[in-house]
Amino acid sequence: MRRSITILLCVLAFSLSQAQTSNKAGVEKACMNYLEGFYEGDTAKLKESLQPSLNKFGFWKDKDSDNYRQVGHMSFEKALAFAKNVKDKKEFAADDAPKKVEILDIGNTIASAKITAYWGIDYVLLSKRGDKWMIEQVIWEGPLEK
């Protein structure tokens, strides 16, 4: 009996570990698709990682002051248009542009992450739809301090 319980606990622990590894990989993939979609002008990567109901907004620091101003809302459609413009104008991110994803928390169906990009930092909220992680909300601040 005791051996059966030990085996069951081991199986459960292994299953949980596999699920956590899968969730972490899914969140990281969604965040990297988001970054690379904007960096490379790749709308397919953005479609892969963004919910159509995306809500993204942020704050930009004016060069000549310490004041930040809110920058307008970016919808799913505007995100795709932005990426298309990057590709059309060949205004890609520099090869050494920051590209960092830090997962802050992962639940069963929700997650949060911090993304560092050339424009600044983004905090993203994700949801799991079926077995796929998608970005729902983004709030950002830029530019990066140098």
C-alpha positions in Angstrom: 0.0 0.0 0.0 2.7 2.4 1.0 4.7 1.7 -2.2 1.5 2.3 -4.3 1.1 5.7 -2.7 4.7 6.6 -3.3 4.5 5.6 -6.9 1.2 7.7 -7.3 2.9 10.7 -5.7 5.9 10.4 -8.0 3.6 10.1 -11.1 1.6 13.2 -10.0 4.8 15.2 -9.3 6.2 14.3 -12.7 2.9 15.3 -14.4 2.9 18.6 -12.6 6.5 19.2 -13.6 5.7 18.4 -17.2 2.7 20.8 -17.2 4.8 23.6 -15.6 7.6 23.1 -18.2 5.0 23.2 -21.0 3.3 26.3 -19.7 6.7 28.1 -19.3 7.7 27.3 -22.8 4.3 28.4 -24.1 4.5 31.8 -22.3 8.1 32.3 -23.5 7.1 31.5 -27.1 4.2 33.9 -27.0 6.4 36.7 -25.6 9.2 36.0 -28.1 6.8 35.9 -31.0 5.5 39.3 -29.8 9.0 40.8 -29.7 10.2 39.3 -32.9 6.9 40.2 -34.6 7.6 43.9 -34.0 11.4 43.7 -34.5 11.1 41.8 -37.8 7.8 43.1 -39.1 6.4 39.6 -38.9 2.6 39.8 -38.7 2.4 35.9 -38.6 4.3 35.9 -35.3 2.0 38.6 -33.9 -1.1 36.7 -35.0 0.3 33.6 -33.3 0.8 35.5 -30.0 -1.8 38.2 -29.7 -5.5 37.9 -28.9 -7.7 39.8 -31.3 -9.1 41.7 -28.3 -5.5 43.0 -27.5 -5.4 46.2 -25.4 -1.9 47.8 -25.4 -1.0 51.3 -24.2 1.9 53.0 -22.6 3.9 56.0 -21.5 6.7 57.7 -23.4 9.3 60.0 -21.7 9.9 63.3 -23.6 13.5 63.9 -24.4 13.7 67.4 -23.0 12.0 66.7 -19.7 11.3 64.2 -17.0 7.6 64.1 -18.0 5.9 61.0 -19.3 2.9 61.2 -21.5 0.4 58.5 -22.3 0.6 57.2 -25.8 -2.6 56.0 -27.5 -4.2 52.6 -27.5 -2.8 49.9 -29.8 -5.3 47.3 -30.9 -4.7 44.0 -32.6 -5.2 45.6 -36.0 -2.9 48.5 -35.2 -0.2 46.1 -34.0 -0.4 44.2 -37.3 -0.3 47.5 -39.3 2.7 48.6 -37.3 4.6 45.4 -38.0 3.7 45.6 -41.7 5.1 49.1 -41.8 8.3 47.9 -40.2 8.6 45.3 -42.9 7.6 47.5 -45.8 10.0 50.3 -44.8 12.7 47.8 -43.8 13.0 49.5 -40.4 14.0 46.4 -38.5 15.4 46.5 -34.9 19.2 46.5 -34.6 20.9 43.2 -34.2 22.0 44.1 -30.7 18.5 45.4 -29.6 17.4 44.2 -26.2 15.3 41.0 -26.4 14.6 39.7 -22.9 11.6 37.9 -21.5 11.1 37.4 -17.7 8.2 35.3 -16.6 6.7 36.8 -13.5 4.0 34.3 -12.7 2.1 31.4 -14.3 -1.2 30.1 -13.1 -3.4 27.4 -14.6 -4.9 29.7 -17.3 -3.2 33.1 -16.7 0.3 34.4 -16.7 2.4 37.6 -16.5 5.7 38.5 -18.0 8.1 41.5 -18.3 9.6 42.1 -21.8 12.6 44.3 -22.3 12.8 45.7 -25.9 14.5 48.6 -27.7 11.5 50.8 -27.0 11.4 50.2 -23.2 9.7 47.7 -21.0 6.4 45.9 -21.4 4.3 44.1 -18.8 2.1 41.6 -20.5 -0.8 39.5 -19.3 -1.5 36.3 -21.0 -4.3 33.7 -21.0 -4.2 30.1 -22.0 -6.7 29.1 -24.6 -6.8 25.4 -25.0 -3.1 24.5 -25.0 -1.9 27.9 -26.4 -0.8 31.0 -24.5 -1.8 34.3 -25.9 -1.2 38.0 -25.0 -4.3 39.8 -23.8 -3.0 43.1 -22.3 0.1 45.1 -22.5 1.2 48.2 -20.6 4.6 49.7 -21.5 7.0 52.5 -20.6 9.8 53.8 -22.8 12.4 54.6 -23.7 15.0 52.4 -21.9 17.3 54.5 -19.6 20.8 54.5 -20.9 
